[in-house]
Amino acid sequence: MTPGTAGATGPEGTPETHGEWRGWREATRHALYGPEGFYRVGAEGPAGHFRTSVHASPLFAGAVARLLCRVDEALGRPAALDFVDMAAGRGELVTGVLAALPAGVAARTRAYAVEVAARPAGLDRRVRWLAEPPPGVTGLLFANEWLDNVPVEVAEVDAGGVARRVLVRGDGAERLGEPVTGAEAEWLARWWPLTGEEGLRAEIGLPRDEAWASAVAALDGGDGGLAVAVDYAHTAAGRPPFGTLTGFREGRETEPVPDGSCDITAHVALDACAAAHTARCAPGRAPRDALVRPQREVLRALGVTGARPPLALASTDPAAYVRGLASASQAAELTAPGGLGDFAWLLQPVGAVDAAALLVDVADHEEQ
């Protein structure tokens, strides 16, 4: 039994939004993105509360830059190549990607950062700061740990075997609300079926499907390319029985409390997100297959191998040997099982791009 939910469906006929009780989607939206929300205040940004691959090592931005170069090649090196960084935080990834690009590619690249927070001072002038993805994108749209922060409703099975919306107060206390119906019930039935066992929970990923399909549509208006979502994720073959809703504050996992003091996140049903884009495509224009792969596999295909430098280098060039050891350590963190390596990458091609072909490992001198 989930704490705070026993016998708490509320008085008959009382609206669920009465008083302090709200669905998790509304509560999270206000807590994260409201005027005093978690993502709008604080100079340190998300990096002050949790460590992402972007913050772990510049190798991650280098791998994304290499992927952008491969997309560029697949598109025939267009005159203008776009890189869109979704949920850009303080612009760390887009800055790192621009720095890692070969000069000739960087000269053709239009860089965008999409973020609800204000543009940080001192950001590279080449980066355009937007609240929504730009239309007509040709290139790479990259969303690192964005979808997990798109607010969703939470459902829980009651004692009678009925899936109900979970309501929450500002202090994190919960109770059960009305039964899940309509499009949300259809989503659960298709993507996260709940049996009649009391206490089973699910996050209803419909808003994430819609957000992802809308973002990918930016590529439909251009000459195509690739959209990538990177997140902790699950698929229909292995949904967690009690959901994944949690919070993060100052580097530690904590109870999710929708008062603006912590990040609120839940793992993403990336298979549902991929299908949402496909469903929007016109008949007869089915897109190429999307891929979902573990981060360790994708990064290794993009040159982040974690190989240690040869010991002989310690004698001939000690400084290079030390740099090589540091790089190997960072690569190990990015690809580690049980850690960042367990993140999933959804690679969704638009147009003529073949996602699988982008992950064929190429020797550095050949790629250049």
C-alpha positions in Angstrom: 0.0 0.0 0.0 1.4 3.4 -1.0 1.8 5.7 2.0 -1.0 8.3 2.3 -3.4 6.7 -0.1 -5.4 4.3 2.1 -9.1 5.1 2.1 -8.6 8.5 0.5 -10.8 8.9 -2.5 -12.3 12.0 -1.0 -16.0 13.0 -0.2 -18.5 11.9 -2.9 -18.8 14.6 -5.5 -15.8 16.7 -4.3 -13.7 17.9 -7.3 -10.2 16.4 -7.3 -8.6 19.9 -7.6 -10.5 21.2 -4.6 -8.1 22.7 -2.0 -4.5 21.5 -2.0 -5.1 18.2 -3.8 -3.9 18.0 -7.4 -2.8 15.4 -9.9 0.9 14.8 -10.1 1.1 16.3 -13.5 -0.3 19.7 -12.5 1.6 19.7 -9.2 4.9 18.8 -10.9 4.4 21.4 -13.7 4.0 24.1 -11.0 6.9 22.9 -8.9 9.4 22.6 -11.7 8.3 25.3 -14.2 6.1 27.8 -12.2 7.3 31.4 -11.5 9.4 30.1 -8.5 9.9 26.6 -10.0 12.9 24.4 -9.6 14.1 25.0 -13.1 13.6 28.7 -13.1 15.5 29.8 -10.0 19.0 29.1 -8.7 22.2 30.3 -10.4 23.7 26.8 -10.3 21.0 25.2 -12.4 20.3 21.5 -12.6 24.0 20.7 -12.2 23.8 21.8 -8.6 21.4 19.0 -7.8 22.2 16.0 -10.0 25.1 14.8 -12.3 24.3 14.1 -15.9 26.5 12.7 -18.6 27.1 16.3 -19.8 28.6 17.3 -16.5 30.5 14.0 -16.0 32.9 14.5 -18.9 33.6 16.6 -22.1 33.8 13.2 -23.8 30.0 13.2 -23.9 29.8 16.5 -25.8 32.6 15.2 -28.1 30.5 12.1 -28.9 27.4 14.2 -29.7 29.6 16.4 -31.9 30.8 13.2 -33.7 27.1 12.1 -34.1 26.3 15.5 -35.6 29.1 15.2 -38.1 27.7 11.8 -39.1 24.3 13.2 -39.6 25.8 16.0 -41.6 27.5 13.5 -43.9 24.2 11.5 -44.2 22.4 14.7 -45.3 25.0 15.5 -47.9 26.6 18.3 -46.0 23.9 21.0 -46.2 24.8 24.6 -46.4 23.2 25.1 -42.9 23.4 22.4 -40.3 21.3 22.7 -37.2 22.0 21.4 -33.7 19.1 21.8 -31.2 19.8 21.2 -27.5 16.5 20.5 -25.7 16.3 21.3 -22.0 19.7 23.0 -22.3 20.1 23.8 -18.6 22.8 26.5 -18.6 24.0 25.6 -22.1 26.8 23.2 -21.1 26.1 20.6 -23.9 25.6 23.0 -26.8 28.8 24.9 -25.8 30.8 21.6 -25.6 29.5 20.4 -29.0 30.4 23.7 -30.7 33.9 23.5 -29.2 34.4 19.9 -30.4 33.2 20.3 -34.0 35.8 20.5 -36.8 36.1 24.1 -37.9 34.5 23.5 -41.3 31.4 21.9 -39.7 31.2 24.5 -36.9 31.2 27.3 -39.6 27.9 25.8 -41.1 26.2 25.0 -37.8 23.3 26.9 -36.4 23.1 26.2 -32.6 20.0 26.4 -30.6 19.3 26.0 -26.9 15.7 25.3 -25.8 15.1 26.1 -22.2 12.5 27.7 -19.9 15.1 29.4 -17.8 16.7 32.7 -18.8 19.8 32.8 -21.0 22.9 32.5 -18.8 25.4 35.4 -18.9 28.5 34.8 -21.0 27.0 32.1 -23.3 28.6 31.7 -26.7 27.0 34.3 -29.0 26.5 31.7 -31.7 23.9 30.0 -29.5 20.3 31.1 -30.0 18.3 30.8 -26.8 14.6 29.7 -27.3 11.6 28.6 -25.4 10.5 26.2 -28.1 12.3 24.2 -30.8 12.8 26.3 -34.0 10.8 25.2 -37.1 12.5 23.8 -40.2 15.4 22.0 -38.5 17.9 20.2 -40.7 20.4 18.2 -38.6 20.3 16.9 -35.0 17.8 17.5 -32.2 19.2 16.2 -29.0 17.3 15.9 -25.7 19.5 14.7 -22.8 17.3 14.1 -19.7 14.4 16.2 -20.9 11.5 13.8 -21.2 11.9 12.5 -17.6 11.0 16.0 -16.5 7.9 16.3 -18.7 5.2 16.1 -16.0 2.9 13.1 -16.0 -0.1 11.7 -14.1 0.5 8.8 -11.8 -2.0 5.9 -11.5 -2.4 3.4 -8.7 -4.7 0.3 -8.4 -7.1 0.5 -5.5 -8.5 -2.2 -3.3 -11.2 -2.9 -5.9 -8.8 -3.4 -8.7 -9.5 0.0 -10.4 -6.7 2.2 -11.6 -7.1 5.7 -10.1 -5.3 9.0 -10.5 -3.0 9.7 -7.6 -3.5 13.1 -6.0 -0.8 14.9 -4.1 -0.5 17.9 -1.8 2.4 20.4 -1.6 4.0 18.5 1.2 4.1 15.2 -0.8 1.1 13.5 1.0 -1.0 11.4 -1.5 -4.5 10.1 -1.8 -6.4 8.3 -4.6 -8.7 10.3 -6.9 -11.1 9.4 -9.7 -10.6 6.4 -12.0 -8.3 6.8 -15.0 -10.5 7.2 -18.2 -10.3 8.3 -21.8 -7.0 8.7 -23.6 -5.0 8.1 -20.4 -6.8 4.8 -19.9 -6.1 3.9 -23.5 -2.5 4.7 -23.0 -2.2 2.5 -20.0 -4.0 -0.4 -21.7 -1.5 -0.3 -24.6 1.8 0.7 -23.0 1.6 -0.1 -19.3 -1.3 -2.4 -18.4 -2.0 -2.6 -14.7 -3.4 -5.9 -13.3 -6.0 -5.8 -10.5 -3.4 -6.1 -7.8 -3.8 -3.4 -5.2 -0.9 -0.9 -5.0 0.5 -1.3 -8.5 1.5 2.0 -10.0 2.3 3.5 -13.4 3.3 6.9 -14.8 1.0 7.8 -17.7 3.4 8.8 -20.4 0.9 10.4 -22.8 2.2 14.0 -22.3 5.8 12.8 -23.0 4.7 11.1 -26.2 3.0 14.3 -27.3 6.0 16.5 -26.3 8.4 14.2 -28.2 6.3 14.0 -31.3 6.0 17.8 -31.3 9.8 18.2 -31.0 10.6 15.7 -33.7 8.1 17.6 -36.0 10.7 20.4 -36.1 12.7 18.1 -38.3 9.7 17.4 -40.6 9.7 21.1 -41.5 13.3 21.0 -42.7 15.3 18.5 -44.7 15.3 15.9 -42.0 18.0 14.5 -39.8 17.9 12.7 -36.4 16.2 13.3 -33.1 17.8 11.7 -30.0 16.3 11.3 -26.5 18.6 10.1 -23.7 17.1 9.1 -20.4 16.6 6.4 -17.8 13.9 4.4 -19.5 11.9 1.2 -19.7 10.0 -0.7 -22.4 6.9 -2.8 -22.5 8.9 -5.9 -21.8 10.0 -4.6 -18.4 7.8 -1.9 -16.8 8.5 -1.4 -13.1 5.5 -2.6 -11.1 5.4 0.4 -8.7 6.5 3.2 -11.0 9.7 5.3 -10.8 8.6 8.7 -9.5 11.3 10.2 -7.4 13.1 13.5 -6.5 16.7 14.8 -6.4 18.1 17.6 -4.3 21.7 18.7 -3.9 23.0 15.5 -5.4 20.9 13.1 -3.4 17.8 11.1 -4.2 14.9 12.2 -2.1 11.1 11.8 -1.8 9.3 13.7 -4.5 7.7 16.8 -2.9 6.1 19.2 -5.4 7.0 22.4 -3.6 9.8 23.6 -5.9 12.6 22.5 -3.6 13.7 19.4 -5.6 13.7 17.9 -9.1 10.8 15.6 -9.8 11.5 12.9 -12.3 10.3 9.5 -13.5 11.8 7.0 -16.1 10.5 7.3 -19.6 8.6 4.8 -21.8 10.8 5.5 -24.8 9.0 2.8 -26.9 5.8 4.8 -26.6 7.5 8.0 -27.5 9.0 6.5 -30.7 5.6 5.2 -31.7 4.0 8.6 -31.2 6.1 10.2 -33.9 5.4 7.3 -36.3 1.7 7.7 -35.7 1.9 11.3 -36.8 3.4 10.5 -40.2 1.2 10.6 -43.2 0.1 7.3 -44.8 2.6 6.1 -47.2 5.4 8.1 -45.6 6.4 5.7 -42.8 9.7 6.8 -41.3 12.8 4.6 -41.0 12.9 2.4 -37.9 13.8 4.1 -34.7 16.4 2.5 -32.4 16.6 2.2 -28.6 20.1 1.3 -27.4 22.0 1.5 -24.1 24.3 4.5 -23.7 27.4 2.3 -23.4 26.7 0.8 -26.8 26.1 4.1 -28.5 29.0 5.9 -27.0 31.4 3.1 -27.9 30.2 3.4 -31.5 30.9 7.1 -31.3 34.5 6.6 -30.1 34.2 6.6 -26.3 35.9 3.3 -25.6 37.5 3.8 -22.3 40.7 2.1 -23.5 43.7 2.8 -21.3 46.8 4.4 -22.9 49.8 2.1 -23.5 52.1 1.8 -20.6 55.1 2.7 -22.8 53.6 6.2 -23.2 54.3 6.9 -19.5 58.0 6.9 -20.4 57.9 8.8 -23.7 55.2 11.3 -22.9 54.2 11.3 -19.2 51.7 14.2 -19.6 49.9 12.5 -22.5 49.8 9.3 -20.4 48.1 11.1 -17.5 45.6 12.7 -19.9 44.9 9.3 -21.4 44.3 7.8 -18.0 41.9 10.6 -17.1 40.0 10.2 -20.3 39.7 6.4 -19.8 38.3 7.0 -16.3 35.7 9.5 -17.6 34.7 7.1 -20.4 34.3 4.3 -17.8 31.9 6.5 -15.9 29.9 7.3 -19.0 29.5 3.7 -19.9 29.4 2.0 -16.5 26.7 -0.6 -15.9 24.5 0.4 -13.0 25.2 4.1 -13.7 25.2 6.4 -16.7 25.9 3.5 -19.0 22.4 2.2 -18.3 20.7 5.3 -19.8 18.8 4.5 -23.0 19.2 6.4 -26.3 16.2 6.7 -28.6 17.4 7.5 -32.1 14.5 8.6 -34.3 15.4 9.3 -37.9 13.5 11.8 -40.1 13.8 11.7 -43.9 16.6 9.6 -45.5 18.8 9.2 -42.5 19.5 5.6 -41.4 19.9 5.6 -37.6 21.7 2.2 -37.6 24.2 3.3 -40.1 25.2 6.3 -37.9 26.4 3.8 -35.2 28.9 2.0 -37.3 32.2 2.5 -35.6 34.7 4.3 -37.9 38.4 4.9 -37.3 39.2 8.4 -36.3 41.4 9.2 -39.3 38.8 7.8 -41.7 36.0 9.8 -40.1 38.0 13.0 -40.3 
